[in-house]
Every structure is written in C-alpha cells, then in structure tokens.
Amino acid sequence: MLAAMLKLYTYFRSSASFRVRIALALKGLPYESVPIHLLRGDHKKPEYAAVSADQFVPLLDDAGAQLSQSLAIMEYLDEMHPTPALLPADPLGRARVRALAQAVACDIHPLNNLRVLKYLVRELKASDEAKNQWYRHWCREGLLSLERQLARLPASTYCHGETPGLADCCLVPQVFNAQRFEVSFEGLERVQAIHQACMQLEAFQAASPERCPDAE
Ligand SMILES: N[C@@H](CCC(=O)N[C@@H](CS)C(=O)NCC(=O)O)C(=O)O
C-alpha cells in the first residue's frame, strides 16, 4: 500500500519551514508543498485559519492530522521515520542537540519573526534601518551564544557528530536569514564551518528557498 502523502504548508523564505524541508529531505520523504505567501498575508486568510490554529508556517498534514511547530514536526518525523536519525541515540546527546536547536528556534527566531518586524515598523514607527539594526543585533547575539555553546562540545563536522541532525536543520536556515540581513559573521567560525558542511549535502540544497516551487 502506498504511504499517505505528506503535505507541508510552507513559504520559501520562512526559516521555520526551511527547517522542516531539510528534515523531510534528509529522510527522503516525498511531500506536497502548499505555498502560503506570508508577505501577501495568506496565513491570515480564512482558508488557512481553517487548517492552522496558530496561523504560522510550517504546518504538516499527515493523512489529515495537522501538526504545527517546526521542532515538534521534526521530532514527529523522526519517530515515524527513524532512519536516518535526526537525534542521537543517547539521552545526553539528545539533550545537547535539542539545546542547540532551541537556541535558534526559541532564542533567536521569535525576536526576528515577520510579525515582530512588522510591529516595529507599523506600530512603533521604526525606520527600515532601525528594524534591520534590531534584526542584526538579536540575530548576532544569538549566533554568538550558539558559537559559545558549540565551542564547549567535542569538535565535529556537524552540530553534533559526523551526521547532520535536528540542530543543523535549525542552524542552516538561521544562517541563511543572517546572510540576507547582512549580519556580521566575525567570530562565528564554527557556525560558518557547520553551515558550509551542511550545504555540501543535497538534502540541504534541495530544501533551500531558491529551490522551492514558490521561490520568487
Ligand atoms: N515556533 C514556530 C514559529 C513559526 C513561525 O513563526 N513561522 C513564521 C515564518 S518563519 C510565520 O509564519 N510568521 C508569520 C508572521 O510572523 O506573521 C515554529 O518553529 O514553527
């Protein structure tokens, strides 16, 4: 019997969607891509509200079951399709990888999300330059913290060990966004080396914004 098709509601430039696209590609899982254009406000429309309670992307539909939150989605995929694993086999390794993933997803990303940047400009009347300064400040602070966390772990090609996993799925999209906003990478050698190693892999390339069907 054919496995039910996975459906991913995504936006090419959404870094949280990018995380899930990498996880799907690493596992070789085919899926239908449903573009939700965030800049046009598609995520606020009633059609999307009917499927998504939080009205964010990504949202994964697995045979009618709808899942939100990129970290939860990736862990779900890892449990349903264990090979290749996104998390190490040992509890300490898993805690370390989750800490790195959360450093991006919980500490950096929420401060720089689209709605936050929009609020700065529309409600607080911040200039475009002030908004970009906000982005660069919090993104760099977060990446420096990630660099310090990585420096305390044994040297490795990827965030944890010699195979890419959950933390790499979070690091790469964050670096992509940081590059777009021209964040300084001074002192972020380990972050950059991991990013480069990941981008050698077809799964990371295939999940990139420019390879998405909705890329502009
Ligand atoms: N914590 C959520 C964040 C989801 C999220 O904020 N997605 C962004 C795109 S990266 C979004 O939909 N933003 C819409 C908005 O800010 O209005 C996750 O990891 O999935």
The ligand as an SDF file (V2000), in Angstrom:
LIG
                    3D

 20 19  0  0  0  0  0  0  0  0999 V2000
    7.8810   28.4560   16.6420 N   0  0  0  0  0  0  0  0  0  0  0  0
    7.2990   28.2990   15.3420 C   0  0  0  0  0  0  0  0  0  0  0  0
    7.4770   29.5630   14.5670 C   0  0  0  0  0  0  0  0  0  0  0  0
    6.6320   29.5710   13.3140 C   0  0  0  0  0  0  0  0  0  0  0  0
    6.7240   30.9450   12.6760 C   0  0  0  0  0  0  0  0  0  0  0  0
    6.7880   31.9470   13.3920 O   0  0  0  0  0  0  0  0  0  0  0  0
    6.7260   30.9650   11.3410 N   0  0  0  0  0  0  0  0  0  0  0  0
    6.8470   32.2280   10.6760 C   0  0  0  0  0  0  0  0  0  0  0  0
    7.6250   32.0830    9.3850 C   0  0  0  0  0  0  0  0  0  0  0  0
    9.2960   31.6100    9.7030 S   0  0  0  0  0  0  0  0  0  0  0  0
    5.4770   32.7670   10.3570 C   0  0  0  0  0  0  0  0  0  0  0  0
    4.5880   32.0440    9.9920 O   0  0  0  0  0  0  0  0  0  0  0  0
    5.3410   34.0870   10.5320 N   0  0  0  0  0  0  0  0  0  0  0  0
    4.1360   34.7750   10.2280 C   0  0  0  0  0  0  0  0  0  0  0  0
    4.0850   36.0900   10.9180 C   0  0  0  0  0  0  0  0  0  0  0  0
    5.0210   36.4300   11.6480 O   0  0  0  0  0  0  0  0  0  0  0  0
    3.0970   36.7980   10.7230 O   0  0  0  0  0  0  0  0  0  0  0  0
    7.9320   27.1090   14.6230 C   0  0  0  0  0  0  0  0  0  0  0  0
    9.0640   26.7480   14.9700 O   0  0  0  0  0  0  0  0  0  0  0  0
    7.2990   26.5180   13.7450 O   0  0  0  0  0  0  0  0  0  0  0  0
  1  2  1  0
  2  3  1  0
  2 18  1  0
  3  4  1  0
  4  5  1  0
  5  6  2  0
  5  7  1  0
  7  8  1  0
  8  9  1  0
  8 11  1  0
  9 10  1  0
 11 12  2  0
 11 13  1  0
 13 14  1  0
 14 15  1  0
 15 16  2  0
 15 17  1  0
 18 19  2  0
 18 20  1  0
M  END
$$$$
